[in-house]
Amino acid sequence: MTGRYPSHTGVGPAVISMQKGYGLPPKEVIIPKRLKEVGYATHMVGKWHLGYCDPHYFPTSRGFDTWFGYSSGAQDYWTHVSGSGNSAGYDFNTGKAGSDVELILPKSKYNGTYGLYAHIAEAVSVIKDHGKNHANTPLFMYVALQAVHSPLEVPEKYLAQYSAITNSNHRIYAGMVTAMDEGVGNVTKALKDAGLWDDTVLIFASDNGGPWAATANNYPLRGQKATNWEGGMRAVAFVTGPGAGLSSSAEGTSRHNLMHITDWHPTIMEIAGVKSTPPNALDGVSQWSAITTGATSPRTRIVHNMSPKSGTLHGALRDGDWKLILKSTVSGSAAQENTTQGLQVGWTINTPAVGPCPASVNGAWLFNVANDPYETTNLVSSNPSKYQELWNLFQQLQEDAVPDLGSIYPIDQQSMPSNNQWNAYIPWSDKPNSSCSAWSEYISASWEEGGGDGSGAATVATGAAVVLAALGAHLLNKRGQEIIFEWILFVRRQQRRVGYHER
């Protein structure tokens, strides 16, 4: 959403815990806020996961006109409960910019409703209303669907067509993909029925490789979600829609250019015609020409993960065809990771196993991923000059890296759902001695950098997964020079009260 690396925002590589009192810093400006500059209506449906301890962190305070969804990284599809054991709590919210965010009570009509169904129904409702009442206003819609993220749950009707799959987890997963595909189809149908499809750009993008525990298979790439191996970071995306303006030579083709999720922010700004200079320097670059015409990607480097100089050394860096990985917990059990580890019971492969990870040298791996995408041969010893070049570059880039806020904020017992009558995750910044002091601190400090009047906002990338992770679909509709898109909330004036109550 921000178009900036986690090492520049402080959100990552760890995800935001529901028990910690921080979120995406207010100085960060996200996509929907910038689209507001050119008149967009902005709506969000689904997973937020960029902070909730104070209502100011919610999407409706960050550039979105409306939000319907949940704040955590994952939840039960039927009960909408996030977490487990003592930390289990209901997590389902709705809200509008300028108004309180509302907790949708556990006893509502959504209790027992499959999460994907609820999200798609809301997206369709927003589209219908826009087509009927706001058709001449450009629309941005960010749909971060729960499917196909864990837990593995799907309505029974999607399992019958996969009866030939004997592994139960694989069968459920296949059903989840089909349910998600059906949902996206319902969204595109709604756009057509509302008369909006002819000038819409639809971006379907993934944010990471799949986790083995959730039956994902990244073979033949090494690693999984939350690692710096190619299997953890390579993802797929597609762009479609009559409004995309794809050249005839680009339609139906694939692109294998270097691209990072931060690139979606400036790419969307180019599509929408946003000319303003962002308040914070972007790490992303626009890929629109590369996508629509097949031009060479302007990106040559990616910072996958990077620790600040004051922290424990870890991270990964891609420069051209070369990739440097530094050993750390971020890379998972690096020396033990085998490309076949993700091939759980029931998977069938028709190619030879690539094998275990090569040993690190001085705690590092160097690969030419253009020639060796499976990361089988560590070139640190055989190409010391290239290793030194990337090591020097890594140290240079570390100068601007900031600590992961997740390593600074402690678990706050006041966040626990058991502290309120609904047994739900709700903001707790108003509690005595709350650790959720981040927002008030930012308002007196870096908030002013972005503009207390809402002229500054925040952007961070959230994502979607076609096959392996969580889904995010972005719809962009153009009317002349206007465009329709779905993404993040509106940032209010700092003086304005933002509340939270039950619905």
N, C-alpha and C positions, 0 to 999 in steps of 0.2 A: 504493500500500500504506500509506503513512504518513498519507494524508489531508492532506498539507501540500505547499505549492508547492516546486518545486526551489530557488527563491530563499531558502527557509527551511531546507532540508536540506543544501544544498551539492552535491547530486547533480543536475547539469544547469545549463544546457541541454545540455552535451556528455554523451554516454553514457560509461560507464566503460570505459576501454581495458583490455584484458587484460594490458597491459604496465605498468600503473601500480598503485602500492601503496596503494590505498584502496578503500573500499566505503561502503555506507550507514552513517552514524555510529551507534554503539551506542545513543545516547540516543533515537534515533527508534524509536517503537513501532509495529509493523505489525499488520495485521488479525488474523492467527492468534493472536498472543500475547494480544490482548485477548479473543478468543473462548475462550481457555483459562480465563479467569475464570469462565465459565459452563459449563464442562465439555465443550467441544467436542474431538473428535478432528480433527486438522488434517493434511492431506496436500497435497503439491505434486507436479505432474508438468510437466516441460518447462523452458522458458527462465527462468533466474534473473536474471543480469546486474545484480546489486546488490553485487558484490564477491566475490573469491575468493582474494586474496593470502594471507589467513590463514583457517584453518578456521572461526574464529568468525563470519566473514561469511556462511557458507553458510546456506541456508534452515533447516537442522536446528538451527541455533544462534539462530534468530530467531523461533521460534514454531511451526514445522512439526514434526510427529511423524516424517514421512518425506519424502524427496525423491528423485526419479528424473528426471534431465535434464542440462542443460548450463549453463555459466556465462556464455558469451559472448553477443554480440548476434545472431550468425548463424553457421551452419555448414553444411557439405555434408550433404545429407540421407542419403547412403548411407555415407560414410566417417566421418562425425561429426567431421571435422576443421574447426577454426575458424582463420580467418586464411589468409594466403597467403605464398608465398615463404619468407623466413627466419623469419617469425612464424607459420607454419602449425603447428598442433598438435592432437592428439587431445583431445576435451573431452566426456566422458560420465561421469556420476557417479551414485552412489546412496548413501543413508545414512539412519540413524535418529537421532532426538534422543537424546543421551546416549551415542552411540557414534561411532566414527570414520566420516568420510565416505570412501567407497571409490571408487577409479577403476575403472570398468569397462574392462578391458583391450581394446586394439584387436583382439586375436584372439578376442574373445568372440563369442557367437552373434549379437550385434547388428551386427557388422561386415558391411556389405552389406545390412542391414535398413533399409528406408525409415524415416526418423526419425518420421514421423507414425504409422506402424504401431506402432512401439515404444512411443510415448507413450500411444496409445489403449489398447494391450494392458495397460500398467501401470495406467492409470486404471480399466479394467474389473476388473482383479485386485483393486485396493484396494476397489472398490465391492462386489464379491462377498464379500471377506473381512469387510467391515463388516456387510453384511446377515446373514451367517452367524454371526459371533462377537460383534458389538458393536451389534446393531440398536437397542438402547435408549439408545445414546450418540449425542448430536447430532454431525453430521459437517460439516466444512467442507473443500471440495476446490477447489484452484486448479489449473486445467489451462491452462498457457501453451503452447499448441501451436506448433510450429515453422512450420507452414503458416498463412498463405500468404506468409510472409516470403521474401525472396530468400535463396539463389540459386533460379532457376527450374528446378525438378526435380520430376518426377512419374513414377510407374510407367506403362509403356506402355499398360496397359489403359484408362487414363482419357483417352487422346488420341483413340481411335477415334471416340467419340461427337461429337467436335468437328472432324471432318475437313473440315467446310465452312469453318472459320476458316483462312484462307490464311496469315496471319502466324504464324510458328512460336512466337514468344514469347507471343502472345495465346492460342494453342492450349494451350500448356503451362500458362499461368496459369489458364485455364478448367478444365483438368484438376485443378490443385491445389485450386481452390475446391470442386470436386466431391468430391475425396478428403477434404478437411477436413469437408465436410458429411456425408459418410458416416461419418466418425469420430465426430462429435458425435452422430449417430444411434445409433451403437454404445454410446456412453456413456449416453444416455437409455434405451436398451433394457436395459442392465445395471442401471440404477436400478429399472426396472419388474420385471425378473426377480428382483431382490433384495428386492422388496417395499418399496422406499424412495421410489418416485416420487410416491406420493399426498400426501406432505407435503414435497415438494422445491420449492425456488425455484431456477430456473436463470437466471443473468444472462450474456448474451453481449454483450461490449462491445469496441469498437475504441479504439485509443489515439492514432491520428493519420491524416492523409491519406496517400495513396500516393506512393512515389518514382517519378519518371518513368523512371529507369534500369531499374526492375524492371517496366516496361510498364504502370504504373498510369495511370489517367485520372481526374483530379479535375474535369474540365470540367463545368459552366461556371465553377467556382470557380477563383480565381487561386492559383498556387503549388503546392507539393508538400511532402512530408514534410520536417521540419527547417526550415521557414520559418514566419514569423508571419502569412502570408496565410491566408485562410479555407480554401483548398484543402489547406493543411498541417495545419490544426487541427480542422476539422469532422469528426466521426466519427459512426457509428451504433451503436446498441445495442438489445437487446430483452430483456424480462423475461417468463418464462413458467413454467409448472409449476403443479400443483394447489395447492401450498403458498403461492403468491404472494398469494392473497387478493384478486385483482383484482375490482373491482366489475363488474357486468354492463355498465355504461356504458363501462368502461375496456378491456374485452377487445377485441382486434383494432383498437384505435385507435392513432394516432400522437401523440407529444408533441413540441412544438417549443420547449419551455421552455429557458431558459438553464441549462446544467448543465456541470460540470467534472469531470474524472476523479477529483479529490480528494473528490468527493461520495460516491463509492462506500463509502469507509471509514465515515463516520457513518451512511449508509443501511443498511449491513450491521449495524452495531451496534444500530440501532433494530429491525431485523428479528429479531435474535438476542436482544434484551432485555438487552443490556449497558448497565448504568446507571452504571458508574464514570466518573470524570472522567479523560480522558487526561492523561498527564504533560506533554505538549506541546500548546500551543493548536493546534487544527485549523483549516485553511483551508477544508475541506469542510463542507457542510451536508447534512443528511438530505433526500433527495428522495422518500422512500417515499410520502408522501401525494400528492405530485404525480404519481408513477408509477401508483399504484393507484386514485386517485379522480379524477384530473384537476385537483386543486387547483393554484393558482398556485405556481410555483417560488419558493422562498425566496431564491434566488440572484439578485443584481442586478449583480455585479461579478466579473471574472476577471482575474487577473494571468497573462498568457500566458508571458511571460519578463521577467526584470528583472535588471539588473546592480546590484551594490552601488555606492554613491556613489564608492568608491575605484577602481572599475574603469572600463573603456571603456563609454561610454553605449550601451545597446541595450535592446531589449525591446518589449513590446506590452501594452496594457491595454484591457480592455473594461469600460465602465460604462454600464449600461442598453443603449440601442441604439447607443451611440457607441464607436468603437474608435480608439485612438491607436497608431501604429507608429513606432518610432524607427529610423532607418537604421543598419544594422550587418551584420556577417557572419551574424548569426543569421537575418536576413531573406533571406539568399541574395543573388543578383544582382537586387536589388529593382527597380531602374529598368528592367531588361531583361525582367522576367518577363511573359510574354504568356500569356493564358488558353488559347491554342491550342498552347503549347509542349509540353504533355503529350500532345497528340494525335499519337502516333507513327504510323508507317506502318501502315495497316490499320484505324485507327479511323475511324468514320463518324459525323458529327454532322448533325442535322436542324435545328439552330438557328443563327442568325448568330453568327459569332465575336465575342466581346466586345472583344478587342483588347489592346494593350499597356498596361502599367502607367502611370498618370499620374505626372508628375514630382513629386518630393518638394519640400517647401517648408521651408527651414531644417532639412533632414534629417529631416523628419517627414511622415506622412500622417495625415489625419483622415477617417474614414468614418462615415456612418450606415449600419451594416450591416443594419438592418431594412429600409431602403429601397433599399440598394445592396449586396446580398450579394456581388456580383462585384467590388467595390472598384474602380470605374471613375472615381469623381470625388473628388479630394482637396479637402476643405473647409477646410483650414488657413487659406487667405486669405479665403474668403467667410464663415467663422464663427470669427473670431479669439477671441471670448470663450469659446466651447466648447473651442477648442484650448488656451487658457490654463488653463481649469479642469482639463482632463485632464493637462496638463503639471504643474500644481501638485500634483495628486493623485499622479502618478507619482513626483515628488520626495519627497513625504511617505511613500509606501510604500517607497521606497528605504531609508529609515532602518533597516528591519529586514532588509534583504536581505544575504545572506552570499555570499562568493565561491564560484564553481564549483570544487570540489576538483580537477577535472581540469586546471585552469589552474595548480595549485600543485604537483602531483606530477609528477616527470619520468618518462620511460621508463626502466625498470629492466631491464638486460640479464639479470639473474638470473631474470627471469620467463620467458625464452625456453624453449620446449619442448625445444630441442636440449640443454639442460642436464641432462636426466634420461634414463634408459634407455628410457622409453616414448615419447619425443618427444611428450609430452602437457602440457597446461596443468594444473599442480598448484600448490598454495600454496608460497610461497617465503619466508615470514616468518622461518623458522628459519635462513636463509642469513646468513653474516657480512655486515655492512654493508647488509642489506636495506633498501630504501626503504619496505617494508611495516611501518612503525612505527605506523601509525594506530591499530590495535587496542590496543596496549599504552599508547599515549598516552591514548586514550579511557578505558581502565579506570582510570587514575589521575586522570582529570579528569571529563569529562562522563558517563562510565559511571555514576558514583555518583548523578548526577541522576536517572537512570532506575531506580536500585536495583540494587546488585550481586547481590541475591538473585534476580534475574529478574523483579522487580516492574515493571521498565521494559523496553520493547522498542522495536522500530523498525518503521515502516511507510512504504512508498513505492509509488507506483502503477506497476504494470506493466500491459500491456494486451494487446489482442487485436484482430485485424482480420477483419471479415467479408469485405471485398472488397479492401482496400488495404494492410493492415499485418500484424502478427503476432496470432495468436488468443489470447484468454484467456477461458475459460469458468469461471464460478463457480457452484457448486452449493450450495444451501442447503436442508437438509431439516429440517422441524419435527416434533417429536414432543411434542405438548402444548405446553409452553413451551420445548421444545428445538428446535434447528435443525441442519441439516447443511450444512457449507460447505467449500469447498476453497480454501485460500490459504497464508500463510507460516509459517515454523518457530519452534520453541521456543527461547527465550533461556536458556542455562544460567547457573548460578552462575559468577561470574568465577574462582573457585578451581578449577573443574573443567577438567581437561585435555581439549582437543578435538584429535584427531589426524586423520591422513589416510594411507591406505595403498592399495595396489593390491588388486584383487579377482581 
